[in-house]
């Protein structure tokens, strides 16, 4: 994934999560819903947004890597 110079709001991440929800594993869906109920740093929001972006179009290998990265962010707290 490339670097993006845009900052994504909590609402942007929530909207992207809702769009990708049907494609995400149950564990991530559950944790991400809780994660988005609290405020996070801009860097964390940007990272999560880009992990969710085009998740549905990713290969199985890419999804597996994104899942690992999402879980790292979700289990950080």
HTML snippet that shows the backbone in 3Dmol.js (N, CA, C, O; Angstrom):
<script src="https://3Dmol.org/build/3Dmol-min.js"></script>
<div id="view" style="width:600px;height:400px;position:relative"></div>
<script>
const pdb = `
ATOM      1  N   UNK A   1       0.836  -1.180   0.000  1.00  0.00           N
ATOM      2  CA  UNK A   1       0.000   0.000   0.000  1.00  0.00           C
ATOM      3  C   UNK A   1       0.878   1.239   0.000  1.00  0.00           C
ATOM      4  O   UNK A   1       1.897   1.291   0.688  1.00  0.00           O
ATOM      5  N   UNK A   2       0.489   2.200  -0.750  1.00  0.00           N
ATOM      6  CA  UNK A   2       1.252   3.437  -0.841  1.00  0.00           C
ATOM      7  C   UNK A   2       0.939   4.373   0.309  1.00  0.00           C
ATOM      8  O   UNK A   2      -0.001   4.155   1.075  1.00  0.00           O
ATOM      9  N   UNK A   3       1.726   5.396   0.414  1.00  0.00           N
ATOM     10  CA  UNK A   3       1.515   6.395   1.451  1.00  0.00           C
ATOM     11  C   UNK A   3       0.537   7.438   0.937  1.00  0.00           C
ATOM     12  O   UNK A   3       0.592   7.855  -0.220  1.00  0.00           O
ATOM     13  N   UNK A   4      -0.354   7.848   1.819  1.00  0.00           N
ATOM     14  CA  UNK A   4      -1.357   8.850   1.464  1.00  0.00           C
ATOM     15  C   UNK A   4      -1.099  10.092   2.292  1.00  0.00           C
ATOM     16  O   UNK A   4      -0.791  10.006   3.481  1.00  0.00           O
ATOM     17  N   UNK A   5      -1.224  11.235   1.666  1.00  0.00           N
ATOM     18  CA  UNK A   5      -0.985  12.487   2.371  1.00  0.00           C
ATOM     19  C   UNK A   5      -2.266  13.060   2.985  1.00  0.00           C
ATOM     20  O   UNK A   5      -2.224  14.099   3.644  1.00  0.00           O
ATOM     21  N   UNK A   6      -3.399  12.393   2.773  1.00  0.00           N
ATOM     22  CA  UNK A   6      -4.662  12.856   3.345  1.00  0.00           C
ATOM     23  C   UNK A   6      -4.854  12.306   4.744  1.00  0.00           C
ATOM     24  O   UNK A   6      -4.507  11.157   5.022  1.00  0.00           O
ATOM     25  N   UNK A   7      -5.405  13.124   5.622  1.00  0.00           N
ATOM     26  CA  UNK A   7      -5.790  12.647   6.939  1.00  0.00           C
ATOM     27  C   UNK A   7      -7.240  12.204   6.879  1.00  0.00           C
ATOM     28  O   UNK A   7      -8.088  12.896   6.315  1.00  0.00           O
ATOM     29  N   UNK A   8      -7.517  11.056   7.460  1.00  0.00           N
ATOM     30  CA  UNK A   8      -8.867  10.504   7.448  1.00  0.00           C
ATOM     31  C   UNK A   8      -9.470  10.638   8.835  1.00  0.00           C
ATOM     32  O   UNK A   8      -8.835  10.308   9.836  1.00  0.00           O
ATOM     33  N   UNK A   9     -10.702  11.123   8.882  1.00  0.00           N
ATOM     34  CA  UNK A   9     -11.389  11.330  10.154  1.00  0.00           C
ATOM     35  C   UNK A   9     -11.911   9.997  10.694  1.00  0.00           C
ATOM     36  O   UNK A   9     -11.931   8.984   9.996  1.00  0.00           O
ATOM     37  N   UNK A  10     -12.330  10.036  11.959  1.00  0.00           N
ATOM     38  CA  UNK A  10     -12.943   8.857  12.570  1.00  0.00           C
ATOM     39  C   UNK A  10     -14.176   8.460  11.750  1.00  0.00           C
ATOM     40  O   UNK A  10     -14.444   7.273  11.562  1.00  0.00           O
ATOM     41  N   UNK A  11     -14.916   9.446  11.270  1.00  0.00           N
ATOM     42  CA  UNK A  11     -16.104   9.175  10.456  1.00  0.00           C
ATOM     43  C   UNK A  11     -15.720   8.496   9.138  1.00  0.00           C
ATOM     44  O   UNK A  11     -16.416   7.586   8.689  1.00  0.00           O
ATOM     45  N   UNK A  12     -14.624   8.928   8.520  1.00  0.00           N
ATOM     46  CA  UNK A  12     -14.147   8.278   7.291  1.00  0.00           C
ATOM     47  C   UNK A  12     -13.871   6.793   7.539  1.00  0.00           C
ATOM     48  O   UNK A  12     -14.243   5.933   6.741  1.00  0.00           O
ATOM     49  N   UNK A  13     -13.210   6.518   8.662  1.00  0.00           N
ATOM     50  CA  UNK A  13     -12.873   5.132   8.998  1.00  0.00           C
ATOM     51  C   UNK A  13     -14.143   4.335   9.275  1.00  0.00           C
ATOM     52  O   UNK A  13     -14.257   3.185   8.852  1.00  0.00           O
ATOM     53  N   UNK A  14     -15.093   4.934   9.977  1.00  0.00           N
ATOM     54  CA  UNK A  14     -16.365   4.253  10.251  1.00  0.00           C
ATOM     55  C   UNK A  14     -17.104   3.931   8.959  1.00  0.00           C
ATOM     56  O   UNK A  14     -17.636   2.833   8.800  1.00  0.00           O
ATOM     57  N   UNK A  15     -17.136   4.880   8.047  1.00  0.00           N
ATOM     58  CA  UNK A  15     -17.816   4.659   6.761  1.00  0.00           C
ATOM     59  C   UNK A  15     -17.125   3.560   5.951  1.00  0.00           C
ATOM     60  O   UNK A  15     -17.787   2.727   5.332  1.00  0.00           O
ATOM     61  N   UNK A  16     -15.799   3.568   5.960  1.00  0.00           N
ATOM     62  CA  UNK A  16     -15.050   2.544   5.227  1.00  0.00           C
ATOM     63  C   UNK A  16     -15.278   1.174   5.873  1.00  0.00           C
ATOM     64  O   UNK A  16     -15.408   0.167   5.177  1.00  0.00           O
ATOM     65  N   UNK A  17     -15.325   1.146   7.195  1.00  0.00           N
ATOM     66  CA  UNK A  17     -15.608  -0.098   7.926  1.00  0.00           C
ATOM     67  C   UNK A  17     -16.986  -0.638   7.531  1.00  0.00           C
ATOM     68  O   UNK A  17     -17.132  -1.826   7.245  1.00  0.00           O
ATOM     69  N   UNK A  18     -17.978   0.224   7.516  1.00  0.00           N
ATOM     70  CA  UNK A  18     -19.332  -0.215   7.154  1.00  0.00           C
ATOM     71  C   UNK A  18     -19.370  -0.766   5.724  1.00  0.00           C
ATOM     72  O   UNK A  18     -20.062  -1.747   5.451  1.00  0.00           O
ATOM     73  N   UNK A  19     -18.637  -0.142   4.832  1.00  0.00           N
ATOM     74  CA  UNK A  19     -18.612  -0.601   3.434  1.00  0.00           C
ATOM     75  C   UNK A  19     -17.921  -1.960   3.304  1.00  0.00           C
ATOM     76  O   UNK A  19     -18.294  -2.768   2.453  1.00  0.00           O
ATOM     77  N   UNK A  20     -16.924  -2.211   4.137  1.00  0.00           N
ATOM     78  CA  UNK A  20     -16.139  -3.441   4.036  1.00  0.00           C
ATOM     79  C   UNK A  20     -16.583  -4.515   5.029  1.00  0.00           C
ATOM     80  O   UNK A  20     -16.088  -5.642   4.981  1.00  0.00           O
ATOM     81  N   UNK A  21     -17.496  -4.184   5.913  1.00  0.00           N
ATOM     82  CA  UNK A  21     -17.951  -5.116   6.959  1.00  0.00           C
ATOM     83  C   UNK A  21     -18.288  -6.518   6.440  1.00  0.00           C
ATOM     84  O   UNK A  21     -17.871  -7.500   7.056  1.00  0.00           O
ATOM     85  N   UNK A  22     -19.022  -6.648   5.336  1.00  0.00           N
ATOM     86  CA  UNK A  22     -19.385  -7.995   4.871  1.00  0.00           C
ATOM     87  C   UNK A  22     -18.174  -8.867   4.492  1.00  0.00           C
ATOM     88  O   UNK A  22     -18.295 -10.090   4.424  1.00  0.00           O
ATOM     89  N   UNK A  23     -17.042  -8.263   4.252  1.00  0.00           N
ATOM     90  CA  UNK A  23     -15.868  -8.990   3.770  1.00  0.00           C
ATOM     91  C   UNK A  23     -14.852  -9.287   4.871  1.00  0.00           C
ATOM     92  O   UNK A  23     -13.886 -10.015   4.645  1.00  0.00           O
ATOM     93  N   UNK A  24     -15.068  -8.727   6.056  1.00  0.00           N
ATOM     94  CA  UNK A  24     -14.107  -8.863   7.149  1.00  0.00           C
ATOM     95  C   UNK A  24     -14.391 -10.098   8.005  1.00  0.00           C
ATOM     96  O   UNK A  24     -15.544 -10.503   8.152  1.00  0.00           O
ATOM     97  N   UNK A  25     -13.335 -10.696   8.571  1.00  0.00           N
ATOM     98  CA  UNK A  25     -13.532 -11.812   9.509  1.00  0.00           C
ATOM     99  C   UNK A  25     -14.282 -11.337  10.753  1.00  0.00           C
ATOM    100  O   UNK A  25     -14.169 -10.173  11.139  1.00  0.00           O
ATOM    101  N   UNK A  26     -15.041 -12.228  11.376  1.00  0.00           N
ATOM    102  CA  UNK A  26     -15.860 -11.880  12.538  1.00  0.00           C
ATOM    103  C   UNK A  26     -15.037 -11.258  13.671  1.00  0.00           C
ATOM    104  O   UNK A  26     -15.471 -10.281  14.281  1.00  0.00           O
ATOM    105  N   UNK A  27     -13.867 -11.807  13.953  1.00  0.00           N
ATOM    106  CA  UNK A  27     -13.027 -11.300  15.039  1.00  0.00           C
ATOM    107  C   UNK A  27     -12.688  -9.816  14.811  1.00  0.00           C
ATOM    108  O   UNK A  27     -12.739  -9.009  15.739  1.00  0.00           O
ATOM    109  N   UNK A  28     -12.349  -9.482  13.590  1.00  0.00           N
ATOM    110  CA  UNK A  28     -11.995  -8.093  13.276  1.00  0.00           C
ATOM    111  C   UNK A  28     -13.227  -7.201  13.332  1.00  0.00           C
ATOM    112  O   UNK A  28     -13.152  -6.077  13.828  1.00  0.00           O
ATOM    113  N   UNK A  29     -14.356  -7.682  12.832  1.00  0.00           N
ATOM    114  CA  UNK A  29     -15.586  -6.880  12.887  1.00  0.00           C
ATOM    115  C   UNK A  29     -15.924  -6.508  14.326  1.00  0.00           C
ATOM    116  O   UNK A  29     -16.240  -5.355  14.618  1.00  0.00           O
ATOM    117  N   UNK A  30     -15.857  -7.481  15.215  1.00  0.00           N
ATOM    118  CA  UNK A  30     -16.199  -7.251  16.617  1.00  0.00           C
ATOM    119  C   UNK A  30     -15.241  -6.258  17.263  1.00  0.00           C
ATOM    120  O   UNK A  30     -15.669  -5.307  17.918  1.00  0.00           O
ATOM    121  N   UNK A  31     -13.941  -6.484  17.076  1.00  0.00           N
ATOM    122  CA  UNK A  31     -12.945  -5.605  17.688  1.00  0.00           C
ATOM    123  C   UNK A  31     -12.966  -4.214  17.078  1.00  0.00           C
ATOM    124  O   UNK A  31     -12.785  -3.224  17.787  1.00  0.00           O
ATOM    125  N   UNK A  32     -13.184  -4.128  15.785  1.00  0.00           N
ATOM    126  CA  UNK A  32     -13.167  -2.829  15.113  1.00  0.00           C
ATOM    127  C   UNK A  32     -14.350  -1.967  15.543  1.00  0.00           C
ATOM    128  O   UNK A  32     -14.222  -0.748  15.654  1.00  0.00           O
ATOM    129  N   UNK A  33     -15.488  -2.589  15.783  1.00  0.00           N
ATOM    130  CA  UNK A  33     -16.648  -1.825  16.255  1.00  0.00           C
ATOM    131  C   UNK A  33     -16.329  -1.162  17.594  1.00  0.00           C
ATOM    132  O   UNK A  33     -16.664   0.003  17.804  1.00  0.00           O
ATOM    133  N   UNK A  34     -15.685  -1.896  18.499  1.00  0.00           N
ATOM    134  CA  UNK A  34     -15.292  -1.335  19.784  1.00  0.00           C
ATOM    135  C   UNK A  34     -14.193  -0.292  19.643  1.00  0.00           C
ATOM    136  O   UNK A  34     -14.209   0.738  20.316  1.00  0.00           O
ATOM    137  N   UNK A  35     -13.249  -0.566  18.771  1.00  0.00           N
ATOM    138  CA  UNK A  35     -12.127   0.334  18.507  1.00  0.00           C
ATOM    139  C   UNK A  35     -12.621   1.700  18.054  1.00  0.00           C
ATOM    140  O   UNK A  35     -12.086   2.727  18.469  1.00  0.00           O
ATOM    141  N   UNK A  36     -13.627   1.712  17.215  1.00  0.00           N
ATOM    142  CA  UNK A  36     -14.130   2.968  16.665  1.00  0.00           C
ATOM    143  C   UNK A  36     -15.024   3.741  17.637  1.00  0.00           C
ATOM    144  O   UNK A  36     -15.470   4.846  17.327  1.00  0.00           O
ATOM    145  N   UNK A  37     -15.283   3.163  18.807  1.00  0.00           N
ATOM    146  CA  UNK A  37     -16.111   3.869  19.789  1.00  0.00           C
ATOM    147  C   UNK A  37     -15.287   4.824  20.647  1.00  0.00           C
ATOM    148  O   UNK A  37     -15.841   5.564  21.460  1.00  0.00           O
ATOM    149  N   UNK A  38     -13.964   4.810  20.470  1.00  0.00           N
ATOM    150  CA  UNK A  38     -13.088   5.737  21.198  1.00  0.00           C
ATOM    151  C   UNK A  38     -12.213   6.502  20.206  1.00  0.00           C
ATOM    152  O   UNK A  38     -12.082   6.111  19.046  1.00  0.00           O
ATOM    153  N   UNK A  39     -11.622   7.590  20.678  1.00  0.00           N
ATOM    154  CA  UNK A  39     -10.797   8.449  19.826  1.00  0.00           C
ATOM    155  C   UNK A  39      -9.391   7.851  19.675  1.00  0.00           C
ATOM    156  O   UNK A  39      -8.831   7.306  20.626  1.00  0.00           O
ATOM    157  N   UNK A  40      -8.836   7.964  18.467  1.00  0.00           N
ATOM    158  CA  UNK A  40      -7.493   7.457  18.180  1.00  0.00           C
ATOM    159  C   UNK A  40      -6.652   8.546  17.527  1.00  0.00           C
ATOM    160  O   UNK A  40      -7.173   9.563  17.068  1.00  0.00           O
ATOM    161  N   UNK A  41      -5.347   8.316  17.493  1.00  0.00           N
ATOM    162  CA  UNK A  41      -4.453   9.293  16.874  1.00  0.00           C
ATOM    163  C   UNK A  41      -4.725   9.350  15.376  1.00  0.00           C
ATOM    164  O   UNK A  41      -5.299   8.430  14.793  1.00  0.00           O
ATOM    165  N   UNK A  42      -4.302  10.438  14.778  1.00  0.00           N
ATOM    166  CA  UNK A  42      -4.472  10.608  13.332  1.00  0.00           C
ATOM    167  C   UNK A  42      -3.732   9.505  12.579  1.00  0.00           C
ATOM    168  O   UNK A  42      -4.244   8.980  11.590  1.00  0.00           O
ATOM    169  N   UNK A  43      -2.549   9.157  13.033  1.00  0.00           N
ATOM    170  CA  UNK A  43      -1.760   8.108  12.373  1.00  0.00           C
ATOM    171  C   UNK A  43      -2.492   6.766  12.413  1.00  0.00           C
ATOM    172  O   UNK A  43      -2.505   6.037  11.421  1.00  0.00           O
ATOM    173  N   UNK A  44      -3.101   6.438  13.556  1.00  0.00           N
ATOM    174  CA  UNK A  44      -3.841   5.179  13.673  1.00  0.00           C
ATOM    175  C   UNK A  44      -5.064   5.177  12.763  1.00  0.00           C
ATOM    176  O   UNK A  44      -5.363   4.174  12.115  1.00  0.00           O
ATOM    177  N   UNK A  45      -5.769   6.303  12.718  1.00  0.00           N
ATOM    178  CA  UNK A  45      -6.941   6.388  11.838  1.00  0.00           C
ATOM    179  C   UNK A  45      -6.539   6.230  10.381  1.00  0.00           C
ATOM    180  O   UNK A  45      -7.201   5.521   9.623  1.00  0.00           O
ATOM    181  N   UNK A  46      -5.459   6.886   9.989  1.00  0.00           N
ATOM    182  CA  UNK A  46      -4.987   6.773   8.605  1.00  0.00           C
ATOM    183  C   UNK A  46      -4.594   5.334   8.286  1.00  0.00           C
ATOM    184  O   UNK A  46      -4.934   4.816   7.222  1.00  0.00           O
ATOM    185  N   UNK A  47      -3.877   4.689   9.208  1.00  0.00           N
ATOM    186  CA  UNK A  47      -3.459   3.295   8.993  1.00  0.00           C
ATOM    187  C   UNK A  47      -4.674   2.386   8.827  1.00  0.00           C
ATOM    188  O   UNK A  47      -4.730   1.572   7.905  1.00  0.00           O
ATOM    189  N   UNK A  48      -5.649   2.530   9.731  1.00  0.00           N
ATOM    190  CA  UNK A  48      -6.822   1.665   9.670  1.00  0.00           C
ATOM    191  C   UNK A  48      -7.619   1.921   8.390  1.00  0.00           C
ATOM    192  O   UNK A  48      -8.110   0.979   7.767  1.00  0.00           O
ATOM    193  N   UNK A  49      -7.748   3.182   7.997  1.00  0.00           N
ATOM    194  CA  UNK A  49      -8.471   3.502   6.770  1.00  0.00           C
ATOM    195  C   UNK A  49      -7.842   2.778   5.580  1.00  0.00           C
ATOM    196  O   UNK A  49      -8.547   2.187   4.762  1.00  0.00           O
ATOM    197  N   UNK A  50      -6.522   2.828   5.491  1.00  0.00           N
ATOM    198  CA  UNK A  50      -5.857   2.229   4.337  1.00  0.00           C
ATOM    199  C   UNK A  50      -5.837   0.710   4.384  1.00  0.00           C
ATOM    200  O   UNK A  50      -5.752   0.059   3.342  1.00  0.00           O
ATOM    201  N   UNK A  51      -5.914   0.141   5.574  1.00  0.00           N
ATOM    202  CA  UNK A  51      -6.047  -1.311   5.675  1.00  0.00           C
ATOM    203  C   UNK A  51      -7.437  -1.750   5.212  1.00  0.00           C
ATOM    204  O   UNK A  51      -7.595  -2.827   4.638  1.00  0.00           O
ATOM    205  N   UNK A  52      -8.431  -0.919   5.462  1.00  0.00           N
ATOM    206  CA  UNK A  52      -9.799  -1.238   5.050  1.00  0.00           C
ATOM    207  C   UNK A  52     -10.064  -0.924   3.576  1.00  0.00           C
ATOM    208  O   UNK A  52     -10.896  -1.567   2.936  1.00  0.00           O
ATOM    209  N   UNK A  53      -9.352   0.062   3.050  1.00  0.00           N
ATOM    210  CA  UNK A  53      -9.588   0.512   1.673  1.00  0.00           C
ATOM    211  C   UNK A  53      -9.373  -0.638   0.683  1.00  0.00           C
ATOM    212  O   UNK A  53      -8.325  -1.284   0.672  1.00  0.00           O
ATOM    213  N   UNK A  54     -10.383  -0.870  -0.136  1.00  0.00           N
ATOM    214  CA  UNK A  54     -10.364  -1.912  -1.173  1.00  0.00           C
ATOM    215  C   UNK A  54     -10.045  -3.300  -0.622  1.00  0.00           C
ATOM    216  O   UNK A  54      -9.502  -4.149  -1.328  1.00  0.00           O
ATOM    217  N   UNK A  55     -10.391  -3.521   0.656  1.00  0.00           N
ATOM    218  CA  UNK A  55     -10.181  -4.829   1.278  1.00  0.00           C
ATOM    219  C   UNK A  55     -10.867  -5.924   0.468  1.00  0.00           C
ATOM    220  O   UNK A  55     -10.300  -6.993   0.248  1.00  0.00           O
ATOM    221  N   UNK A  56     -12.090  -5.647   0.029  1.00  0.00           N
ATOM    222  CA  UNK A  56     -12.870  -6.630  -0.721  1.00  0.00           C
ATOM    223  C   UNK A  56     -12.222  -7.033  -2.035  1.00  0.00           C
ATOM    224  O   UNK A  56     -12.492  -8.122  -2.541  1.00  0.00           O
ATOM    225  N   UNK A  57     -11.379  -6.188  -2.596  1.00  0.00           N
ATOM    226  CA  UNK A  57     -10.734  -6.481  -3.875  1.00  0.00           C
ATOM    227  C   UNK A  57      -9.360  -7.122  -3.714  1.00  0.00           C
ATOM    228  O   UNK A  57      -8.723  -7.489  -4.701  1.00  0.00           O
ATOM    229  N   UNK A  58      -8.905  -7.256  -2.473  1.00  0.00           N
ATOM    230  CA  UNK A  58      -7.576  -7.810  -2.213  1.00  0.00           C
ATOM    231  C   UNK A  58      -7.563  -9.319  -2.386  1.00  0.00           C
ATOM    232  O   UNK A  58      -8.584  -9.991  -2.237  1.00  0.00           O
ATOM    233  N   UNK A  59      -6.371  -9.840  -2.708  1.00  0.00           N
ATOM    234  CA  UNK A  59      -6.187 -11.290  -2.814  1.00  0.00           C
ATOM    235  C   UNK A  59      -6.250 -11.896  -1.411  1.00  0.00           C
ATOM    236  O   UNK A  59      -6.172 -11.174  -0.417  1.00  0.00           O
ATOM    237  N   UNK A  60      -6.390 -13.209  -1.334  1.00  0.00           N
ATOM    238  CA  UNK A  60      -6.439 -13.891  -0.043  1.00  0.00           C
ATOM    239  C   UNK A  60      -5.167 -13.632   0.755  1.00  0.00           C
ATOM    240  O   UNK A  60      -5.222 -13.435   1.968  1.00  0.00           O
ATOM    241  N   UNK A  61      -4.035 -13.632   0.083  1.00  0.00           N
ATOM    242  CA  UNK A  61      -2.756 -13.375   0.748  1.00  0.00           C
ATOM    243  C   UNK A  61      -2.709 -11.954   1.298  1.00  0.00           C
ATOM    244  O   UNK A  61      -2.271 -11.728   2.426  1.00  0.00           O
ATOM    245  N   UNK A  62      -3.162 -11.007   0.495  1.00  0.00           N
ATOM    246  CA  UNK A  62      -3.179  -9.603   0.926  1.00  0.00           C
ATOM    247  C   UNK A  62      -4.147  -9.422   2.097  1.00  0.00           C
ATOM    248  O   UNK A  62      -3.844  -8.683   3.034  1.00  0.00           O
ATOM    249  N   UNK A  63      -5.303 -10.082   2.058  1.00  0.00           N
ATOM    250  CA  UNK A  63      -6.267  -9.978   3.160  1.00  0.00           C
ATOM    251  C   UNK A  63      -5.658 -10.522   4.452  1.00  0.00           C
ATOM    252  O   UNK A  63      -5.843  -9.948   5.525  1.00  0.00           O
ATOM    253  N   UNK A  64      -4.943 -11.613   4.340  1.00  0.00           N
ATOM    254  CA  UNK A  64      -4.301 -12.208   5.509  1.00  0.00           C
ATOM    255  C   UNK A  64      -3.308 -11.222   6.139  1.00  0.00           C
ATOM    256  O   UNK A  64      -3.268 -11.073   7.360  1.00  0.00           O
ATOM    257  N   UNK A  65      -2.517 -10.560   5.310  1.00  0.00           N
ATOM    258  CA  UNK A  65      -1.548  -9.571   5.803  1.00  0.00           C
ATOM    259  C   UNK A  65      -2.267  -8.368   6.415  1.00  0.00           C
ATOM    260  O   UNK A  65      -1.865  -7.873   7.468  1.00  0.00           O
ATOM    261  N   UNK A  66      -3.315  -7.904   5.766  1.00  0.00           N
ATOM    262  CA  UNK A  66      -4.085  -6.775   6.312  1.00  0.00           C
ATOM    263  C   UNK A  66      -4.727  -7.159   7.643  1.00  0.00           C
ATOM    264  O   UNK A  66      -4.750  -6.361   8.581  1.00  0.00           O
ATOM    265  N   UNK A  67      -5.250  -8.388   7.720  1.00  0.00           N
ATOM    266  CA  UNK A  67      -5.860  -8.853   8.971  1.00  0.00           C
ATOM    267  C   UNK A  67      -4.842  -8.794  10.107  1.00  0.00           C
ATOM    268  O   UNK A  67      -5.164  -8.336  11.204  1.00  0.00           O
ATOM    269  N   UNK A  68      -3.623  -9.252   9.854  1.00  0.00           N
ATOM    270  CA  UNK A  68      -2.569  -9.225  10.874  1.00  0.00           C
ATOM    271  C   UNK A  68      -2.289  -7.793  11.306  1.00  0.00           C
ATOM    272  O   UNK A  68      -2.167  -7.514  12.499  1.00  0.00           O
ATOM    273  N   UNK A  69      -2.189  -6.890  10.347  1.00  0.00           N
ATOM    274  CA  UNK A  69      -1.899  -5.490  10.661  1.00  0.00           C
ATOM    275  C   UNK A  69      -3.057  -4.844  11.422  1.00  0.00           C
ATOM    276  O   UNK A  69      -2.836  -4.064  12.348  1.00  0.00           O
ATOM    277  N   UNK A  70      -4.285  -5.168  11.032  1.00  0.00           N
ATOM    278  CA  UNK A  70      -5.448  -4.628  11.745  1.00  0.00           C
ATOM    279  C   UNK A  70      -5.467  -5.124  13.181  1.00  0.00           C
ATOM    280  O   UNK A  70      -5.728  -4.351  14.103  1.00  0.00           O
ATOM    281  N   UNK A  71      -5.193  -6.409  13.375  1.00  0.00           N
ATOM    282  CA  UNK A  71      -5.202  -6.961  14.730  1.00  0.00           C
ATOM    283  C   UNK A  71      -4.117  -6.319  15.592  1.00  0.00           C
ATOM    284  O   UNK A  71      -4.320  -6.116  16.789  1.00  0.00           O
ATOM    285  N   UNK A  72      -2.985  -6.002  15.005  1.00  0.00           N
ATOM    286  CA  UNK A  72      -1.941  -5.291  15.763  1.00  0.00           C
ATOM    287  C   UNK A  72      -2.461  -3.954  16.259  1.00  0.00           C
ATOM    288  O   UNK A  72      -2.246  -3.591  17.416  1.00  0.00           O
ATOM    289  N   UNK A  73      -3.144  -3.219  15.389  1.00  0.00           N
ATOM    290  CA  UNK A  73      -3.721  -1.926  15.780  1.00  0.00           C
ATOM    291  C   UNK A  73      -4.848  -2.109  16.816  1.00  0.00           C
ATOM    292  O   UNK A  73      -4.938  -1.361  17.789  1.00  0.00           O
ATOM    293  N   UNK A  74      -5.686  -3.101  16.589  1.00  0.00           N
ATOM    294  CA  UNK A  74      -6.843  -3.309  17.451  1.00  0.00           C
ATOM    295  C   UNK A  74      -6.452  -3.803  18.843  1.00  0.00           C
ATOM    296  O   UNK A  74      -7.149  -3.526  19.819  1.00  0.00           O
ATOM    297  N   UNK A  75      -5.347  -4.529  18.935  1.00  0.00           N
ATOM    298  CA  UNK A  75      -4.921  -5.089  20.224  1.00  0.00           C
ATOM    299  C   UNK A  75      -3.898  -4.200  20.927  1.00  0.00           C
ATOM    300  O   UNK A  75      -3.377  -4.554  21.985  1.00  0.00           O
ATOM    301  N   UNK A  76      -3.620  -3.048  20.330  1.00  0.00           N
ATOM    302  CA  UNK A  76      -2.606  -2.128  20.851  1.00  0.00           C
ATOM    303  C   UNK A  76      -2.965  -1.607  22.238  1.00  0.00           C
ATOM    304  O   UNK A  76      -2.093  -1.451  23.093  1.00  0.00           O
ATOM    305  N   UNK A  77      -4.214  -1.347  22.453  1.00  0.00           N
ATOM    306  CA  UNK A  77      -4.651  -0.727  23.731  1.00  0.00           C
ATOM    307  C   UNK A  77      -4.729  -1.717  24.855  1.00  0.00           C
ATOM    308  O   UNK A  77      -5.077  -1.349  25.977  1.00  0.00           O
TER     309      UNK A  77
END
`;
const viewer = $3Dmol.createViewer("view");
viewer.addModel(pdb, "pdb");
viewer.setStyle({}, {cartoon: {color: "spectrum"}});
viewer.zoomTo();
viewer.render();
</script>
